[in-house]
Amino acid sequence: MTPDEFRRHGAELIEFIARYYETLSAGGGERRVLSEAEPGDVFNAVPPEAPEVGEDFAHVISEIDRVVMPGITHWQSPGFFGYFPASATFPAILGELLSAGLGVQGMLWQTSPACTELETRMLDWMGRAIGLPEAFLSEGDGGGVIQGTASEAALVAMVAARQRALDDRGVEETDRAALNGRLVAYASEQAHSSIVKAAMVCGIGRSNVRLVGTDGNLAMDAERLRAQVEEDARAGLIPFFVCATLGTTSTGAIDPLAEIVRIVRPTPSGGGGWVHVDGAYAGAALVCPEHRGMIEGVELADSFNFNPHKWLLVNFDCSCLWVRDRAALVNALSITPEYLRNTQSDAKAVIDYRDWQVPLGRRFRAMKLWFVMRHYGLEGLRAHIREHVRLAELFESWVRADDRFEMVAPRSLSLVCFRLKAGDGATRSLLEKVNATGEVFVTHTVIPFAGGGGEPVYAIRFAVGAVTVTEADVARAWEIITAHAT
Amino acid sequence: MTPDEFRRHGAELIEFIARYYETLSAGGGERRVLSEAEPGDVFNAVPPEAPEVGEDFAHVISEIDRVVMPGITHWQSPGFFGYFPASATFPAILGELLSAGLGVQGMLWQTSPACTELETRMLDWMGRAIGLPEAFLSEGDGGGVIQGTASEAALVAMVAARQRALDDRGVEETDRAALNGRLVAYASEQAHSSIVKAAMVCGIGRSNVRLVGTDGNLAMDAERLRAQVEEDARAGLIPFFVCATLGTTSTGAIDPLAEIVRIVRPTPSGGGGWVHVDGAYAGAALVCPEHRGMIEGVELADSFNFNPHKWLLVNFDCSCLWVRDRAALVNALSITPEYLRNTQSDAKAVIDYRDWQVPLGRRFRAMKLWFVMRHYGLEGLRAHIREHVRLAELFESWVRADDRFEMVAPRSLSLVCFRLKAGDGATRSLLEKVNATGEVFVTHTVIPFAGGGGEPVYAIRFAVGAVTVTEADVARAWEIITAHAT
């Protein structure tokens, strides 16, 4: 493909995307949010073998509508209220385009200094924007890095925590692997599955993760954490890692970080456990000072993570991880073969982000952050969050005003969890009917319900977050929900 | 940003990228391949805080040249012969653009069936294109998945191998973590650092990786592997994972896969060890039947990985991993919280790729493969590989014809490793002078040299791989090298 052909096909795809958003915003009417594809539909729309001879690219583009679009669930639709949002915005899409166009590999500083240094600066920008202490920024001993997902952030934090715990205890390299059986990690019962998955991957295993009970708001019960940590330490185990969740996936519950850090640092066993803060969803709200109560105590945490790709206008993937002591991360993940050595790295004059993550290679993801933060400005980011919180408050008020419904957990930021008082069967059936309309898409969870004596109940999660959503969309969603509730 | 503003700025960025490639191809002359930025240059070109108020996007675009470009090392330049290539092509860039534009999240089949099913089909396409046995394709018990990097592929293969080894031995969940101390992994001394890193991350640790000695071609010595596996098994350890490298990073050496699989399956301890094939670089050459000798025996391997984002025209990231038994991967990585449950997944009617990887979320990366394979066709992919191999052969012939130089390892596909007979100091100095011209960029390695009695020597790696490279570029590189050698 020549540059001129690229100009032409590029224009076609830019037009395709622009029109896509125009149709999505047209009352959501033109497209069903949830794909109606059946298993195998897309697979079978594509022949079993690659073409022997190259095809006309205009023809390939023309097939997107036939092959791909019927299998798309429209995350960017104003009718999408499922899971957490995966916000895409035009500036972010353009950042991704430019990053792909430059085609640089940011594994080392030397392999494109801009890829590393713009990232360091953007993580400082974002860290300041959300009110992180200076200790987490690059000019001290800390710093930030873009990971692909919160799962990867949790994994590298856990691996760094293990390294530090064993370093502190002077354990020989050859004795370390067997000690995985004595390392214990903690998270709330409501924490994201990625914490248990990180334990499975890093080798301490599921059975060494303690899922600590929660309070009536489904946030971690700090006293139960304290008791469990003390019990494990007395049993000769090593409490080495605690994940505090800001905004659980089920209900957006906020763990009491200030209490958690006091319990964990130092642990009864002497060494300080590592406190990782998983703010994957709720961290975005920290751009607004009125939501910063949830990070009280963060100055004693070791790592902090949130995903701009969820609710802060940057398209997937962009998961920001900050650490207070970057050496702890690098000690756990660095390994330098000869073919990667170079003057600047040897002199330790630069950051090599490959030592902050599992992969070696990396894309130029900072470009998206640069485009998004400059386009919106901090004012724009705050306005975005506040509008979604306002819409969720409005939705909550409608739920509370309707006798057929009840909240099953406190609203958290832009997430409302509710159910029909008629019970699980009725609520599940309502969700199915609502999603079947195609106009809106909501997802569910099952959680202990204070109003039901702590028994698990089926609840609908209504997560406001699509970039294009308006009050009219939320009102229409409520109209559909109430229409099917009767 | 409105759709119309996106159309305008999209056109500006498409034009920026098209012109970028035009300048790169203009004899490489307009840009220095290796960035001349000093540490801090880019960081300091960006203010310390994000703007309070959003900026004009045209102004942001206008700053790319000032802020970003001086810090770019031009991987797509026809003068780039360093590391391994990171090929970007126009069809792949457009695939990335469309993927970002659709903004879907492919963690579950349900969250966009097209994202999952096009990926399954593309991995079948690519698997057939490189001659993998049907057992690795989706219609049997195997299948393929796109990982971000070969490092992540190695990690999930190692985690799956551990799970299978402990399942086969009936080890209780609570006893597993401590057993990390008895698990042993194997790779050649020349294997990529990602294998040791995977061991560090997954908790078996560096000291449980055996780096097996190599033969005169720097490929794994299968007899030494056999002896080591037997010794470890006699010592009560569990040989559970072997990585066979096709195309080592230093010299492109090809491990003897057919012998390795015979040694490892079954292991002397009874259970079958997991054989992972790391063809990150060389796997691309398998699109040409004449290079398929290197995968003799692959039908007995458990996992196979190569990176189209290196040498097969797909921009980073796109690392293809195939497994012969997808259940082994899913058993090791699956965990299903309530909020991710859905009808199709519960019925096991579909693939949920989150269970094939560490992250939960995932981008629609199959789009790039679909665009690239249709645009080039299999003929085009083969022609691309053959031309680069031809250019490397030509370069090799020039090295061999010049008395001042010697090859330090056999040429492997498009990679030539050579040095000045005058020794390490002279060779290092030559590399520095060549890179200082700005016209070409080469990297180095240090390897045991058969011609020097197995002593480590410093060598220049010349990796042909830029999509835009021509015979004239290779000839010009040789001209520069020889000019500075005198």
Interface residues (C-beta under 8 A of the other chain):
Chain A: M1 P3 D4 E5 F6 R7 H9 G10 A11 L13 I14 E15 F16 I17 A18 R19 Y20 Y21 E22 L34 S35 A37 P39 G40 D41 V42 F43 V46 P48 E49 A50 P51 E52 V53 G54 E55 F57 V60 I64 V67 V68 M69 P70 G71 I72 T73 H74 W75 Q76 Y83 A86 S87 A88 T89 F90 P91 A92 I93 L94 E96 L97 L98 A100 G101 L102 G103 V104 Q105 W109 Q110 T111 S112 P113 A114 C115 E117 L118 T120 R121 D124 W125 M126 R128 A129 G148 T149 A150 S151 E152 L155 V159 R162 E173 T174 D175 R176 A177 A178 L179 N180 G181 R182 L183 H192 S193 S194 V196 K197 M200 V201 C202 G203 I204 G205 R206 S207 N208 T249 S250 H309 N315 F316 D317 A332 L333 I335 T336 P337 E338 Y339 L340 Q344 A349 V350 V358 P359 L360 G361 R363 M367 W370 F371 M373 R374 H375 Y376 G377 L378 E379 G380 T443 H444 T445 V446 R461
Chain B: M1 P3 D4 E5 F6 R7 H9 G10 A11 L13 I14 E15 F16 I17 A18 R19 Y20 Y21 E22 L34 S35 A37 P39 G40 D41 V42 F43 V46 P48 E49 A50 P51 E52 V53 G54 E55 F57 V60 I64 V67 V68 M69 P70 G71 I72 T73 H74 W75 Q76 Y83 A86 S87 A88 T89 F90 P91 A92 I93 L94 E96 L97 L98 A100 G101 L102 G103 V104 Q105 W109 Q110 T111 S112 P113 A114 C115 E117 L118 T120 R121 D124 W125 M126 R128 A129 G148 T149 A150 S151 E152 L155 V159 R162 E173 T174 D175 R176 A177 A178 L179 N180 G181 R182 L183 H192 S193 S194 V196 K197 M200 V201 C202 G203 I204 G205 R206 S207 N208 T249 S250 H309 N315 F316 D317 A332 L333 I335 T336 P337 E338 Y339 L340 Q344 A349 V350 V358 P359 L360 G361 R363 M367 W370 F371 M373 R374 H375 Y376 G377 L378 E379 G380 T443 H444 T445 V446 R461
